[in-house]
Amino acid sequence: MRPLLALLLIAVLLLTGCTPATAPTAKPAEPTKAATSGETVTLTIESWRNDDLTIWQDKIIPAFNAKYPNIKVVFAPSAPTEYNAALNAKLEGGTAGDLITCRPFDVSLGLYNKGYLASLSDLPGMDNFSAVAKSAWITDDGKNAFCVPMASVIHGFIYNADAFKELGLSTPKTEAQLIAALEAIKKDGRYAPLAMGTADQWEAATMGFQNIGPNYWKGEDGRLALIAGKAKFTDADYVNVWNTLAAWKPYMPQGFEAVKYPDSQNLFTLGKAAIYPAGSWEISLFNTQAKFKMGAFSPPTKNEGDTCYISDHTDIALGMNAKSAHAAEARTFLEWMTTAEFAELYSNALPGFFTLSNHKIALTDPLAQEFLNWRGTCKSTIRNSYQILSRGEPNLENELWNVSAQVIAGTLTPDAAAKRIQDGLEKWYKP
Amino acid sequence: MPSPPDIHRSGRKPFPTYLVVFLAPATVLYTLFMVYPLLDSLRLSLFSTPTQGGPELFVGLRNFVALLTDDLWAPRFWGALKNNFIFFAVHTLVQNPVGLLLAALVSNPRRRGAGVYRTLFFMPTMLSVVIIGFSWQLILNPLWGIASGALHAVGLGALYQPWLGHAGSALIVLALISVWQFVGIPMMLFYAALIGIPEEWVEAARVDGASSWSIFWRIKFPLILPTVGTVTVLTYVGNFNAFDLIYAVQGALAGPNFSTDLMGTFFYRTFFGFQLQLGSPTMGATVATMMFLIILVGVLLYLFAWQRRVQSYEL
């Protein structure tokens, strides 16, 4: 009995010890003597996109190495939710990688102001990006850009085209049509109408509120009006977004209050749900998992033919660690990222992440191309809580998660949600 | 026979240098890695961080006043504190009795396979909290969890709810998951106390005609009361430091609507920041200091109010 027990114990200990508790952490690159003399230099990229590991290893880095064989690049991501904290700790401890993936707006601006990110205003190729593209990674006075914009993500709805065909549904253009489609799917009973849960809270805000919202607050007009203090969250334009979200409740899966993000992804890709409120970043994962034909439609408008607005959110950029031991090589890599070659390569390697540069590119992925086409028919905007408005306490973005999840779950009325958000914002923000 | 030199009789005792040698490594390490950071975070809680970089400014107790009274911080603080007490109450009321029951059952020398049961009950304690959190999430998952299926199988399907998603039940469920994981520790401590009771005492009581029930409550239970106190204070310290299970299951925002927010998750959000919210080391240190004070008060209460009273029962 005894040795058996000991063996069992050891087995259990080994098992628990072997679980991937920590994401791979980046090693600080070893200092080199002379990178110019043809020696190989290693650059490390910090990122939260651990889904992209293989794409960087198999496509992007080899393409770069075809031109610059002496610069070895290591893509070392951490878990998305831990990225900010982990990166801050590494930067403070001086162990962060040479290239830093930048979150948009204040998180990166804070890093720049603390001197962790180098200014890239003089980087050749930065003029390939429009002012809007650069706006998420630039000082408030617009003088110092500190990250090379990589991509935006677009919100919309992905649907199971086979299920739509089976049920004789066409893609909804107006909100009434969307509700009618959801009702028809529910009545049929074979599919969950809307694959979404509120357990993680952020989906309710990001794929709910920020997805359909721009049509209500008229994109950039409404977003800038909030910043200027000319609009309030208690205005009808905002309250009505929550009213619409509240109407989604009957079409959500059973027990949606405890359904997490991966659950709703699986529900959709297993073919058990018909419509998925999406961010375009889902495309590559869905392509590998879903066995059915997928289509996409942009957030429906109130009336047919209304101007449509999409959330075309500046999401990801790459900056340089100001204390990098290989500044010259890091700049070489960043400069390469401003080229059309990288834009085309990246947007195709990662369908759903759309380049922010002015280069004209063509996408091979039909679903991604559908999302990209909306840039031609609708007006682009970004999430309204990202620029300036999430600087204080309570944090607007986190508050939006909370109230949007509660509105959908029915524990908070749209009016109460609007009041809470507006009160929280007024507490610290004086336009 | 020549007697060895006796230091006790030579009048002056030499300083026991070896004590310093033996204590030094522990003292140095403890001071360096426990005492100093603790004191430094107490110091940090008296400062404020300017928004973008810059040095910290001394603000006295202003952070504490904000934490306890400001209508931005206070609801989160009091909410987390209240949840923490609920979390602790569930542990005390469920973990102690269940641990005691299991210990009483496995300490019965006539029970066959007691060792196997002991191992099985202790097993979850050795697993990582992340695994526990993930497994229970799968079990309770409304889409593919077995909880709803199991209830349906016995005709109680209507009782199934997405418990982790409701503000009313999420905290209790998480506390019960934690109890399930850690019940092995009180069980082992109670077990050790129970088998330490001299068999003659039990036999004497039996000869006097006492039933098993009264032997347990009149003889064994008073003797293990000090262990109950130890377990309770260990649970208290563990619960008020709890963070990992909530973070693994509900994330740092401790949803729904902060209903599972504990001091630990509140501290994490404040110190490290979350999503677009930037962390504030000084406010985080304030929360950490409050956690320290709460735990300190609890432990002192235990030492002075409980441990002194139960001393007379000690073997």
Interface residues (C-beta under 8 A of the other chain):
Chain A: M1 L5 L8 L9 V12 L13 T16 T19 A21 T81 N84 A85 N88 F105 D106 V107 L109 G110 N113 K114 G115 G197 T198 A199 D200 Q201 W202 P253 Q254 G255 F256 E257 A258 V259 K260 D263 N266 L267 S385 Y386 S390 R391 E393 P394 N395 L396 E397 N398 W401 N402 A405 Q406 A409 T411 L412 G424 K427
Chain B: T51 Q52 G53 L72 G115 T119 M123 M126 L127 S128 V130 I131 Q137 L140 N141 P142 L143 W144 S148 Y160 Q161 P162 W163 L164 G165 H166 A167 Q250 G251 A252 L253 G255 P256 N257 F258 F272 G273 F274 Q275 L276 Q277 L278 G279
